[in-house]
Amino acid sequence: MEQYVIKGGNPLVGEVEIGGAKNAALAIISAAVMTDETVTIENLPNVRDINVLLNAISDIGAKVDRLDAHTVKMNGSFIHNLVVDNEYIRKIRASYYLLGALLGKYKHAEVALPGGCDIGSRPFDLHLKGFRALGATVDIRHGLVVADAKQLKGTHIYLDKVSVGATINIMMAAAMAEGKTTLENAAKEPHVVDAANFLNSMGANIRGAGTDVIRIVGVEKLHKTEYSIIPDQIEAGTFMLAAAATKGDVTVKNVIPKHLEAISAKLLEIGCEVEEFDDAVRVVSSKPLHHTQVTTLPYPGFPTDMQPQIAVVLGISEGTSTVTESIFENRFKYVGELARMGANFKVESNIAIIGGIENYTGARVNAPDLRAGAALVIAGLAAEGITVVDDIYYIERGYEEFEKKLASLGAVIEKVSTEKEIQKFTLKVS
């Protein structure tokens, strides 16, 4: 297993380019199989989750050509198997998007139950409720979700809870249903909008994405398109908070500043300078940081995927902060790891009470999930001494060349795979 080994204490300084949004890309490459014509997708992040999903799509017969690390051509006309199941697809959450895509196009799909990070209950029932409302029968058999319909028919669907995955999945199936579908209490996240824009570029008729009511008029066929994925809001936010934690000065490029407003607002609150440009955001952390309160909420609120990263920054800010996690109940699993680095956190139910300390100290820690893993790397960058982060498999699910981008900003970080390499790094930097 590979690890990151980090010598902390260096401010991050410079410019970093943000890649395509992983969460948008997972939905979009699933939706790309809904046409029998060739689709070209650009600005694709080269991360594990994307590669696993592309392999699964290739396994069922679709033609998948990687033109380069960030561009893919896909053609769904060669699909000969509507069963998506292998040991890799079971490990990612977004496998479920193939249900909506295949059900919409072929009126049948069998997909392995989704996996992903263990950050709490992520009910799948809203997806199934939507498919059933459109006229499909849905069962779970032998670890597979099996959906089948003679014909999908448009209808009115109200989501009991705001869910990004259910919103996108239902939207895909409804795009090729007969008649009109109205989806209420829909998620408004940027990747919902991006998935809708992509489907519309293929000839779908979807209106209202980005609001809580999405209206879809089903079409019989979708056609070829060329599409570029939006920048990754969470990757951008991670580098912004890394700048704050390390007393750095980082310009995060190739972003949509509006998508980052909730993060920028909290950084301003705790004492950072934030400067916005057309497609970039600069974060300067030159003064002592102070406490605040954060509550995670659906977009445009503060993202749950940024909760561990801001908690790490608040852990070395003056005063007592609180972080309330309102989306996922297991999102504080990193707190025990951070305690090894000297953090003063107390978790009560879904609230972390954070007493600011002067500094973290380097330690050996385990990444419990994707975003918590990135947060522990940030803690290591800000800490005194050497930090080793194990289980970086999780981090590589969502961050492309994370250690290389950090090193380009002045971080002392390497990816290693043996204890001997860790010792060699330690001797080199001490």
N, C-alpha and C positions, 0 to 999 in steps of 0.2 A: 504493500500500500504506500502511496506517495504522501508526503507531508510538505507543508510550507515551514521553512525555518526563517525567523525574522530577528534582526537586531533593531530594537526600537530607538526612538529618540531623534530621528531625522525629520524635520518639517518637510511635507510634500510641497514641491514648488514646480510650476510649469503648466503645460497644456496636455489634455488627454482627450482622445477621440472616443465617443460613445458608439457602440454598435447598435444593430437592430434589436427591437424589443422581442425578447424570448416569448413572452406570453401572447403577443400578437402573432408572431411567426408560427407558433404551434397551431393556432386556429386557422391561419391562412394556408399553411401547407396541407392541412386536412381538407379545407374547402376546395383546394386546387383540383382534387380528384373528381369534383362534381361536373366537370365538363369533359367531353371526349376530345377537345382540342388542346393544343400545347399552351401551357402557361409558363411565363418566366417571372421568377420572384427574385428581387434584388434586396440588398442590405439585410441578408439573412445572418443571424449570429451563428458562429461556428462553435456550438456548445453541445454537450452530450445529449440533452433532451431532444434537441433538434435532430441530431444524427440518428438517434434511436427511432424517432418517429418516421424519418425518411426511409430508414431500412425496413420498417414495418410496412410502409406504403409500397415499397419496392417488392416486398415479399408476397403481396397479394396481386402482383402483376403490373402495377402502374410503372410507366417508364420514368425513371428519375435520373437526370444527368446533372452532376455537379460541375458547372462551368468553371467555377473557382470557389474559394472558401466561403464566399458570401453571395453566390448566385446559383440558382438551380432552375433547370427546365423540367417540367413535369407534364406527363400525358396520361390521363386516366382511362383512355379507351381500351387499354390492354388488361384491365382488371378482370381476373378470372376466378377470384376467390373472395368471398365476403366474410371470411372468418379471420379476425386479427388477433393472434395469440402467439407470443413467444416469451421466453424468460426475461427479455429486456423490456418489452412493452409493458409488462406487468409492474415495472419499477417506476414508471412515470405517470403523473396525474393526467396529462393531457391526451392520453390515448382515447379518452371518451369523446373527443371531438370527431373521431372517425365514425362514431355512431350516428351523429346528426348528418354528417356528410354522406355516408353510404345509404342511410335510410332515406334521405331526401332524393338521392339519385336513383337507387335501385329498389327502394321500398323494403329492403332487408339489410340487416347488419348483425354480426356477432363479434363482440369485442371483449377482450379480457377486462375484468374489473380493474379500475384504476388504482395505481400505487402512489408514489411520490413521497414527499416529506411528511413525517409524523408530527404535524403541528396542531392537531386537534381534529375534531369531527367536521368533515366536509360533506354534508349530506348529498347523496346522489339522487335522492328521491325527487327533487325538483326537475331534474333532467327527464326522468321517467314519466313524471306527471305531465310534462309538456308533450312528450312523444305520444302518450296515451290520448291526450286531448286532441291531438292532430289525427287520431284514428288508428294508431299502431297498437298492436299487442306487444307487451314487453315482459319478459321473464328472465330470471337468473338461473342458468343451468350449468353445472360443472365449472363454475368460476367464470362463466361468460355471461354478458348481458346480451340477450337475443331479442331483437326488435324486428317486427314484421308488419306489413300493411299491404292491403290490396291497392289502396289509394289513400294518400294523405290529404286531408281536407282542412282548409283554413278555419280558424276559430278564435275565440277570445280566451286568452290565458292570463291569469294573475299569479305572479310569483309570490308565495307567502313570505319569502325572504329574498333580499337582494343577492343575486348570485351571478358572478361574471360567467362562470362555466355554463350554467343553465341558460343564461341569456344568449350566448353565442351558439350553443348547441341547438336550441329551439329555433333560433333565427336561421341556421343553415337548413334544417329540415323543412321549415316553413317556406323557404325561398323556392322550393320546387313542389310545394303542395298546391292543391286546387283551391283557388279562391283567396280570400283575404284573412290574414291573421293579425290580431292586435295583442301585443305582449306588454302587459302593465307591470309596474314596479321593477322595470328592467334596470340592470346595472349600467352605469354611465362611464365606466373606465375608458381611457384612450384606446385600449386594445379592442374593446367592443366596437368602437367607432371605426377602427382600422379594419377589422374583419368585415363590417358592413360595407365600407368603401370598396374593399377588395371584391366582395360578392357583387356589388353594383357595377364594378368595372367589367365583370363577366356577364352582365345583362340582368342581374337580379333587380328587384324593385323593392328596396328597403328604405323607409323614411323614419326619421326620429331618433336614430342612434346617437347616443350622447345625452338623451333626455330619458325620463322614466317611462315613456310610452313609445314603443317601436311598432310601426305599421308595415306589414309585408304583404305584397301582392305576389302570389306564386307565379312562376313562369315554367314553361315546359322544358326549355333547354338553356344552358349557359354556354358561353363561348370563350375563346382564347383571350388572354390579356397579358400585359406586362405591368408589374406592380413593385413598388419599393416600400419596404416595411418602415414604420415610424421608429424613431430612436427609443432606446430603452430607458424609461423613466426611473426604474429601480437601480440600474447600473449607474446612471447619472447621479442619483441621490446618494449612492454608496460612496462615490468619489467626493461628493460635496461634504459628506460627514467625515470622511477620512481627512480632508483638508482641515476641518474644524478641530478634530481630535489631536492632530499633530502640530497645531499652530502654523499651518501652512498657508499657501497662496496658490490656488489651483483654478485654472480656467477649464471648464468642462465644455467641450465643443461637440457640435452635431447633436443638439438637443432642441426640444420645443419648450421654451421657458414656462409657458402656461401650464404644462403638465407637472411642473416642479414647484408650483406656487405654495403648496402646503408645506413642503420641505424648506423652501426659502424663508417662509414666514417664521418658522421655528428657529432657524439659524439666526435671523435678525433678532429675535426675542432673546436669545441667549448671549448675544454680543458679537456675532460675526458681522463682517461687511459682505453684502451680496450685491453684485452688479450684473444686471441682465443686458444681453445684446440680442440681436435678431435670432441667432441660432447657438448661443453660448451663454453660460452663467459663470461668473467668477466669484469664488468664495475666499475671503481673507480672514484669518483668525489670528489677530495680533494682540488682543487684550484678554484678561481673565474672563472665562465664560461663567455664566450664572444659571441658576436653576429655572425650570419652567414645568408646566404640566402638559402632557401629551395624551390624547385619546385617539386610538385608531378608528377610522370610519371608512365606509365606502367612498369612492371618488365623488366629489373633489376634496374629501377630508384627508387626514393624514394616513398614508398607506400602511396597512399591516405589514407589508413586505419591507418597510423601512423601520419598523419598531425596534428590532435588536440593535441596529446601527445607531439610532439616536440615543438609545439607552446607554450604550457604551460611551458616547460623548458626555451625556449627563452624569455618568459615573465619575468623571474627572472635572466636573463643573462645581462652582461654589454653591453651597446651600443644599436644600433637600428638594428633589424633584419627584414627580409621580408620573408613571406611565400606565395608562389603562388600556388593556387589550380587549376590544369589544368584538373581534371577529373570530379568532381561534383560541381555544382554551389552553393549548399546550405550547404556546409560543414563548414561554419563559424557561424552556429547558436549558438554555445557555447560561442561566444565572449561576448554577453550580460550577460551571467551567470558569466563569468570570471571577468567582470567589477565589479560585486558585491564584488569580492575579492581584488579589487584594481588594476587590470591589466590595462595596458596602450596600448590598441590595437586600430588601426584605419583601417577599412576595406574599400577598394576602389575596386569595381568590384570583381575580383577574387584574389586580393592581400591583405594580412594583413600586415600592418606596425606595428611593435612591438617595443615599447620603454621599455627597461629593467628597472624593479623596483627592490628595494632591497628585498622585500618579499611580499607574498600574506598575506591577513588577512582572518580568517575564516568567513564564511557566509553560509546562506541557499541557495542552488542552485538546479536547475532541470537538470537532464540528458536529453538532447534533442534527443540523439540517442546513439547507442552502443559505438562507439569509443570516441565520445565527452564525454560520461558519464565516461569512464575510465580516460580520461584526467582530468576531474573535480576532480576525486578521487586523482589523482597525485597532483593536485594543493592543495587539502586539506591536503595531507600528508606533503607538503612543507610549509604550511601556519602557521602563528601564531594564536593560539586559536582553536576554535571548528568550524568544517564545517559539515553541514548536506547535503547529496546528495539525493534528491527525485527522484522518477521514476527509481529506479535501475532495474526494469524489463528489460529495454533496455540492461543494462550491463550484466545481467545474461543470455541474449540470446547468448553471445559469450565468457564469462569468467567463468570457473568452480571454485567454492569456492574462489573467488577473495579475499574476506576479510580474509579468513583463511590463504591463501598463504602470503598475506601482513603482517598479524599478526605474522607469523612464522619468518619474517624478522625484527621484532621489531616495526612494525606500531601499533599505538593505534587506532583500528578501530573495530566497531561492526555493525552487521546487526540488525536493530530494526524495530518494526512495530507500535509503539504508541508514542505519545508525552511524556507520562510518562517515557517511556524507554529512550528517548532522555535526559530528565531532570536528570534521575538517572545516566546516563553515564556522563553527564556534572559535576554533583556533585562529582562523583567518581574520575574523572581525574583532577579536579581543585584544 
